Amino acid sequence: MALSQELLEILACPKCKGDVRLTETADGLVCGACRLLYPIKDDIPVMLIDEAIPV
């Protein structure tokens, strides 16, 4: 089950509160301003700054 469009519209980067976008492979959410990737594990976005991966 993929993330719903409704959920994607309300999610925001926990660091800067900016918009996040789904990666092409749908394995994470990217914040362009912070250049951080928030992984998606078992169809659940892990929106923790400590778990984010620098892009």
Contacts in CASP RR format, 6 or more apart in sequence:
PFRMAT RR
TARGET T0000
AUTHOR 0000-0000-0000
METHOD contacts of the structure
MODEL  1
MALSQELLEILACPKCKGDVRLTETADGLVCGACRLLYPIKDDIPVMLID
EAIPV
1 43 0 8 1.000
2 26 0 8 1.000
2 43 0 8 1.000
3 22 0 8 1.000
3 26 0 8 1.000
3 40 0 8 1.000
3 43 0 8 1.000
3 45 0 8 1.000
8 20 0 8 1.000
8 22 0 8 1.000
8 29 0 8 1.000
11 20 0 8 1.000
11 29 0 8 1.000
11 45 0 8 1.000
11 47 0 8 1.000
12 18 0 8 1.000
12 19 0 8 1.000
12 20 0 8 1.000
13 19 0 8 1.000
13 20 0 8 1.000
13 31 0 8 1.000
13 33 0 8 1.000
13 34 0 8 1.000
13 36 0 8 1.000
13 38 0 8 1.000
14 47 0 8 1.000
14 48 0 8 1.000
14 49 0 8 1.000
15 31 0 8 1.000
15 34 0 8 1.000
15 36 0 8 1.000
15 49 0 8 1.000
15 52 0 8 1.000
16 31 0 8 1.000
16 33 0 8 1.000
16 34 0 8 1.000
18 31 0 8 1.000
18 33 0 8 1.000
19 31 0 8 1.000
20 29 0 8 1.000
20 30 0 8 1.000
20 31 0 8 1.000
20 38 0 8 1.000
21 29 0 8 1.000
21 30 0 8 1.000
21 32 0 8 1.000
22 28 0 8 1.000
22 29 0 8 1.000
22 30 0 8 1.000
23 29 0 8 1.000
23 30 0 8 1.000
23 37 0 8 1.000
26 40 0 8 1.000
27 39 0 8 1.000
27 40 0 8 1.000
28 37 0 8 1.000
28 38 0 8 1.000
28 39 0 8 1.000
28 40 0 8 1.000
28 45 0 8 1.000
29 37 0 8 1.000
29 38 0 8 1.000
29 40 0 8 1.000
29 45 0 8 1.000
29 47 0 8 1.000
30 36 0 8 1.000
30 37 0 8 1.000
30 38 0 8 1.000
30 55 0 8 1.000
31 38 0 8 1.000
32 55 0 8 1.000
34 52 0 8 1.000
35 54 0 8 1.000
35 55 0 8 1.000
36 49 0 8 1.000
36 52 0 8 1.000
36 53 0 8 1.000
36 54 0 8 1.000
36 55 0 8 1.000
37 52 0 8 1.000
37 53 0 8 1.000
37 54 0 8 1.000
37 55 0 8 1.000
38 45 0 8 1.000
38 46 0 8 1.000
38 47 0 8 1.000
38 48 0 8 1.000
38 51 0 8 1.000
38 52 0 8 1.000
39 45 0 8 1.000
39 46 0 8 1.000
39 51 0 8 1.000
39 53 0 8 1.000
40 46 0 8 1.000
END
